[in-house]
Amino acid sequence: MSDRSNRREVRNPVLSLPSVKRLDELPPETRELVADILGDLVKDARSRAQQSWIKNKGPMAAYWKAVGAYAHHFRRVVAGRIER
């Protein structure tokens, strides 16, 4: 039995989504482009979260923080940076 935190679905919850198989089928060039776009989304969402927090807009900060987290998880899947 493995620790919960060592399971890949726990470390990256998007792996449990059925659509991840479709991402696996993309050609390498497309995967690279999508990973790059998702990387930009991660940076932008994290910046927006920080700005929202500074402006005392907690709900928006939480929203952008979640957007950044999920974009990061998808980027790792598309870029093939985790074991599957």
C-alpha positions as CSV (number, residue, x, y, z in Angstrom):
1,M,0.0,0.0,0.0
2,S,1.4,3.4,-1.0
3,D,1.1,6.7,0.8
4,R,-1.8,8.8,-0.5
5,S,0.6,11.6,-1.5
6,N,2.6,9.3,-3.8
7,R,-0.3,8.4,-6.0
8,R,-0.2,10.2,-9.3
9,E,-3.9,11.2,-9.3
10,V,-3.4,12.9,-5.9
11,R,-0.3,14.8,-7.1
12,N,-2.1,15.8,-10.3
13,P,-5.9,15.5,-10.1
14,V,-6.5,16.2,-13.8
15,L,-5.1,12.8,-14.6
16,S,-8.4,11.3,-13.5
17,L,-10.3,13.2,-16.2
18,P,-11.2,11.1,-19.3
19,S,-10.1,13.9,-21.7
20,V,-6.4,13.4,-20.6
21,K,-6.2,10.5,-23.0
22,R,-7.0,12.8,-25.9
23,L,-4.1,15.0,-24.8
24,D,-1.8,12.0,-25.0
25,E,-2.8,11.5,-28.6
26,L,-1.6,15.0,-29.8
27,P,1.5,15.2,-32.0
28,P,4.6,16.3,-30.2
29,E,4.7,19.7,-31.9
30,T,1.1,20.4,-30.8
31,R,1.8,19.3,-27.3
32,E,4.7,21.7,-27.1
33,L,2.6,24.6,-28.3
34,V,-0.2,23.8,-25.9
35,A,2.2,23.4,-23.0
36,D,3.7,26.8,-23.9
37,I,0.3,28.5,-23.9
38,L,-0.6,26.9,-20.6
39,G,2.6,28.1,-19.2
40,D,1.6,31.7,-20.1
41,L,-1.8,31.1,-18.6
42,V,-0.1,29.9,-15.3
43,K,2.0,33.1,-15.1
44,D,-0.9,35.4,-15.9
45,A,-3.3,33.7,-13.5
46,R,-0.7,33.8,-10.6
47,S,-0.1,37.5,-11.3
48,R,-3.8,38.2,-11.3
49,A,-4.2,36.3,-8.0
50,Q,-1.5,38.3,-6.4
51,Q,-2.9,41.6,-7.6
52,S,-6.4,40.6,-6.4
53,W,-5.0,39.7,-3.0
54,I,-3.2,43.1,-2.8
55,K,-6.5,44.8,-3.6
56,N,-8.3,42.9,-0.8
57,K,-10.4,40.9,-3.3
58,G,-10.1,37.5,-1.8
59,P,-12.7,35.7,-3.9
60,M,-11.1,36.8,-7.1
61,A,-7.6,35.9,-5.7
62,A,-8.9,32.4,-4.9
63,Y,-10.4,32.1,-8.4
64,W,-7.2,33.1,-10.2
65,K,-5.1,30.9,-7.8
66,A,-7.3,27.9,-8.8
67,V,-7.0,28.8,-12.5
68,G,-3.2,28.9,-12.2
69,A,-3.1,25.6,-10.3
70,Y,-5.2,23.7,-12.9
71,A,-3.4,25.2,-15.8
72,H,-0.1,24.1,-14.2
73,H,-1.5,20.5,-13.7
74,F,-2.6,20.4,-17.4
75,R,0.7,21.8,-18.5
76,R,2.6,19.0,-16.7
77,V,0.4,16.4,-18.4
78,V,0.8,17.9,-21.9
79,A,4.5,18.4,-21.5
80,G,4.9,14.9,-20.3
81,R,6.7,15.9,-17.1
82,I,5.1,13.3,-14.9
83,E,5.0,9.6,-14.8
84,R,1.7,8.1,-16.1
